[in-house]
Amino acid sequence: MSEPSKIFQPAIPSVPVPAAITQSGASSAAKAQSGPVPAAITLDDVDRRIISLLHDNARISNTDLARAVGISPSTCLTRVRSLRTRGVITRYTAEINPRALGFTLQALISVRIRPGARHLIEKISAEIRAQPEVAQLFFLGGSDDFLIHVRVYDSDHAREFVLKHLSVNPAVASTETNLVFEHHTALSVGLRPAL
């Protein structure tokens, strides 16, 4: 009889997968719940199919998920729990249509911090993430320090955001705003091999 803590893993060749970077906008409580993520996590084909199906529809029932993957419901539940425990699945969320909330415009704002103010980057990042218009915040390597994805009502709202939260900050050297005409989320989430 096997120990209950061990998870059945079929003999499918494993492929190491780079650890996912925690989303900058996630709360510290959500980060703490997901726990530390190792440098590489080994996933087999069954894990990848489960992740792909959950990415498409996080509300799929365990029975339907198991049927789609071709495993028993109990094995599927064990697999999903293992993916959560290992930090592969960090949260389940609903994708909201910003237009339904009145946000008719999206923009990407590049921000460059003054060289003498680099010690303030974490503080500035926290202030930016706290703004309700911010959908995502990326900390960058390169000429810009941040890329902010905002959802706003109109161009005046975008301008107001830049002036109120960025331009007035003496640590900010420059900003550049680009309007988003279309936005598409990749469905693969890196589950397909790169070409």
C-alpha positions in Angstrom: 0.0 0.0 0.0 1.4 3.4 -0.9 1.7 6.3 1.4 -1.2 8.8 1.1 1.2 11.7 0.7 2.7 10.3 -2.5 1.2 11.3 -5.8 0.9 8.8 -8.7 2.9 10.1 -11.7 2.7 8.1 -14.9 5.9 7.4 -16.7 5.8 10.2 -19.1 9.0 12.1 -20.0 9.3 15.2 -17.9 10.2 18.7 -19.1 11.5 21.3 -16.7 9.5 24.5 -16.9 10.8 27.9 -15.7 9.0 29.1 -12.6 6.3 31.7 -13.2 7.0 35.2 -12.0 4.4 36.4 -9.5 2.2 39.1 -11.0 3.3 42.5 -9.8 -0.2 43.6 -9.0 -0.9 40.6 -6.8 -1.4 41.4 -3.1 1.1 40.3 -0.6 -1.4 38.0 1.0 -1.9 36.2 -2.4 1.9 36.0 -2.8 2.2 34.5 0.7 -0.5 31.9 0.0 1.2 30.7 -3.2 4.5 30.1 -1.3 8.0 30.0 -2.7 8.4 28.7 -6.3 11.5 26.7 -7.1 13.7 27.7 -10.0 12.3 24.8 -12.1 9.2 22.6 -11.7 8.9 19.3 -13.5 5.6 18.9 -15.4 4.5 16.0 -17.4 2.0 16.0 -20.3 -1.0 15.3 -18.0 0.0 18.3 -15.8 0.3 20.5 -18.9 -3.1 19.4 -20.3 -4.7 20.2 -16.9 -3.1 23.6 -16.8 -4.2 24.4 -20.3 -7.8 23.4 -19.6 -7.9 25.3 -16.4 -6.4 28.4 -18.1 -9.2 28.3 -20.6 -11.9 27.7 -18.0 -11.0 27.8 -14.3 -14.6 26.9 -13.4 -14.5 23.6 -15.2 -15.8 20.8 -12.9 -13.3 18.2 -11.7 -15.3 15.5 -13.4 -15.2 17.3 -16.8 -11.5 18.1 -16.3 -10.7 14.5 -15.6 -12.7 13.3 -18.6 -11.0 15.8 -20.9 -7.5 14.8 -19.7 -8.3 11.0 -19.7 -7.7 10.3 -16.0 -10.0 9.4 -13.1 -11.6 12.2 -11.1 -9.7 11.3 -7.9 -6.4 11.3 -9.8 -7.3 14.6 -11.4 -8.1 16.2 -8.0 -4.8 14.9 -6.6 -3.0 16.4 -9.7 -4.7 19.8 -9.3 -3.9 19.9 -5.6 -0.3 19.0 -6.4 -0.1 21.8 -8.9 -1.3 24.3 -6.3 1.0 23.0 -3.6 4.0 23.2 -5.9 3.2 26.8 -6.8 2.3 26.1 -10.4 -1.3 27.3 -10.0 -1.2 30.4 -7.8 -4.8 31.6 -8.0 -8.1 31.4 -9.8 -9.6 34.6 -11.1 -12.3 36.0 -13.3 -11.4 38.0 -16.4 -13.5 41.2 -16.4 -14.4 43.1 -19.6 -13.1 46.7 -18.8 -15.6 48.2 -21.2 -18.4 46.8 -19.0 -17.1 49.0 -16.2 -16.8 52.1 -18.4 -13.1 51.8 -19.1 -13.1 52.5 -22.8 -9.4 53.1 -23.2 -6.3 51.2 -22.2 -2.7 52.5 -22.3 0.8 51.4 -21.6 2.9 54.0 -19.8 6.7 53.6 -19.8 8.3 55.2 -16.7 12.0 56.1 -16.2 13.2 56.8 -12.7 16.0 59.4 -12.1 19.4 57.7 -11.4 19.6 59.3 -7.9 16.2 58.0 -6.9 16.7 54.3 -7.7 16.4 53.5 -4.0 12.8 54.6 -4.2 11.8 52.1 -6.8 9.9 49.7 -4.4 8.1 52.6 -2.8 7.1 54.0 -6.2 6.0 50.6 -7.4 3.8 50.1 -4.3 2.2 53.6 -4.9 1.5 52.8 -8.5 0.0 49.4 -7.8 -2.4 50.9 -5.3 -4.1 53.0 -8.0 -7.4 51.6 -9.2 -6.6 52.3 -12.9 -3.6 50.0 -12.9 -4.3 46.6 -14.4 -0.6 45.5 -14.5 2.8 46.8 -13.5 6.0 45.4 -15.0 9.4 46.1 -13.5 11.8 46.2 -16.4 15.5 45.9 -17.2 16.6 48.3 -19.9 16.1 52.0 -20.6 12.8 52.2 -18.8 12.1 51.1 -15.2 8.4 50.4 -15.3 5.7 49.6 -17.8 2.2 50.4 -16.4 -0.9 48.9 -18.1 -3.8 51.2 -17.2 -7.5 51.1 -17.9 -9.2 54.5 -18.0 -12.4 56.1 -19.1 -10.9 58.3 -21.8 -7.8 60.2 -22.9 -8.4 62.9 -20.3 -8.5 60.2 -17.6 -5.1 58.8 -18.9 -3.6 62.3 -18.9 -4.9 62.9 -15.4 -3.4 59.6 -14.2 0.1 60.5 -15.6 0.0 64.0 -14.2 -1.4 63.1 -10.7 0.6 59.9 -10.1 3.8 60.2 -12.2 4.7 63.6 -13.4 4.4 65.3 -10.0 6.8 62.7 -8.5 10.3 64.2 -8.4 11.8 60.7 -8.7 10.2 60.2 -12.1 12.5 61.4 -14.9 10.2 60.8 -17.8 7.1 59.0 -19.0 5.8 57.9 -22.4 2.2 56.9 -23.0 1.0 54.6 -25.8 -2.6 53.9 -26.4 -3.8 50.3 -26.8 -6.0 49.7 -29.8 -6.4 46.0 -29.3 -5.4 43.6 -26.5 -5.2 39.8 -26.8 -4.2 37.4 -24.1 -2.1 34.5 -25.3 -3.9 31.2 -24.7 -0.9 29.0 -24.6 0.7 30.5 -21.4 4.0 28.9 -22.6 2.5 25.4 -22.5 3.4 24.8 -26.1 7.1 24.3 -26.9 8.8 27.5 -28.2 9.8 27.3 -31.9 
